[in-house]
Amino acid sequence: MAQSAGYTFNADTVSGTTVRDVAGYFLHGSIVGSATLVAGKYGNGLNCTGGAMHVVVRPPKAGDSFYPLNTDGGLSIAAWVELNDNTAAARCIASASSGSTLNWAVYASNASGTVEAKIAGATYSTTTSIRDGEQHHVLVVYDATPSTDTVKIAVDGVQVLSVNASAALAYSGTEVTMEAGRNTLTGSEALNGIVDDLRWWNDPVEAAYWPTLVTAEQIDHQLAIYPFDLDTAEDFGTYNRGLTLAPSASFTTGIYGRALVSGTAAAGVSGVVDFPDCDRLAICGWLRLDTAPVGSAAPILAIDNSSNSARVRVVVNTNRTVTTTWTTIDDGTVSVTSTATLTVGQWTRFQFAINPTYVQVRLDDSQVTENIGDGVPHVTPAIDGLFRLHIGGDASGGGQVSYDYVTLTKNFLAEVTSGYWSGAPVVTPYRPVTVARGVYHFNENTGTVVDDKSPSANDLTLTAAGTWVAGIEASALGASGTGPGASRTSLTWPASPPGWSFSAWVKCRSSSSGARFLVLRNSTDEVAHAGRLDGLFWVRLFGTGGTTGIVSSSRTPISAETWTHVAASCDQKTMQLFLNGEVFSVEPYGAGAPLQPNELNVGGDNPDSSVADVDDLCLFDAPISAANVRWIYENPGQFYEPTPPAFAAWGVPL
């Protein structure tokens, strides 16, 4: 039971009018018409009063099929729905069409006011009404696996209809349009209600799994994305599973931007990822064999458990075939070897995957599988203990390979569409999920109090040097004189924080070279400094083991009297510096656990001179990712706002 698409409508998956698909097939949607984001079952939902979320599933390239459009197993659609009124009329939750045919539609109400489904031209009506203004979970399952196809409908996890299907479902064209909130074929039958946690499968959802759908929101199936651009091992997904670069590793030009190069000494990057137990896992990307192994197979990827025992191990053999070995929960150790071979110096798209019925290795268009399990596509875990990831080797050494755009997805991605294979997934900016210790928009433009928008309530007070000036978004903190523009001497901050990070817009004085515009300290120690030195952005952190010293880069110049976005993030392994939303330097960190501050100075230091105006300052007691920094950079003044403005940099997968 693989999920074709999933939409949560929350702030970390919506940017402007684009809704990210969390299932891993990159079927991103667009909010069209009058549809708006409002409170839903989990965070935000989509209020559809005539508008909708519009998704286009484009045809695969020649020779490939696209699994989300495969109907061999059937179809399932689920969503939480809350109607805005009790009108009895055709009110569509979601639908799909191809050519000039409505392939399926799920209704919160028909003309009689009850839940209904239409599949392949046949209508399946219930006697259940959900027109009471409350939130209800609706699930429609078309099961094509038995000898006679069946249709089942469940409301709030309880089956309300089970009948034999009157017609077989098949999409009538190679391009399919799916919409949430109305009939996609006619543009009518508006839901006039709120949709949340929308899920689409091309398989029947087994009844044993229905309670799970009702009790919890779907997770983001994209477990990690490693593009290796900007010469880093940053995770560009939502979970911040960044990896550590081995001393022997390097970077080169890849298929899309930069690529990771591993030698023989060690895997190019490694680190703790602690993935959840997986019923399905697909590891995809681009691979180049730089030197063929001689004498014995060479490791090129591995995932170990917390005891350093391999759960997944991939090797390239001396004949340049690839073998993947999986330590499964029910079937022990299972291996599968490709028939295709790698060519030295040539990029090859790959997929190493497991699902409840088989394990798979795919190189370009050639795939080999090995059966496991009982042949039933259940949703109980097939593999667990996925704790530490190695890319480019394993714990013992490296495999002389290069990687580009490695993605790990908790879903079935066999026969992946050309949209997935032919281009790197767009890295979506995400609002940090970490609770901020300070968020200052500086939009007060009057008085002496700067409101902290975060739950930490660390308000600032303007000093004698502080003023209000025009900023990036409304007003900003001006600092002109001796000391900071604003400060606080009783800062709420946890002891032994897991890291440290900040983001801000600054306009530095031309005479401010070498001075600090952000300072955190406590009664006995310095904690963190950020400033401008010889025209460059710099950061200095203090931990239980000492100080980092001044960390800077020639690639991070800050022009005087010009608004520039700066950010830094430390996870106790590395420290990253950002300029205008992009990471420009990644430096090792060895100063120990960050210290706990209780004093904050912004715009300058006490008693030094003021050095910069500051706008949209965010402070964290934990690391944030490059995708988080990008989101903050593109959405000034919107960190805790319900609907961030649209930005033009999203793009679509190639």
Summary of the structure (lengths in Angstrom):
residues: 654
radius of gyration: 26.8
end to end distance: 26.7
largest distance: 82.4
contacts: 2429
relative contact order: 0.12
helix: 4%
strand: 45%
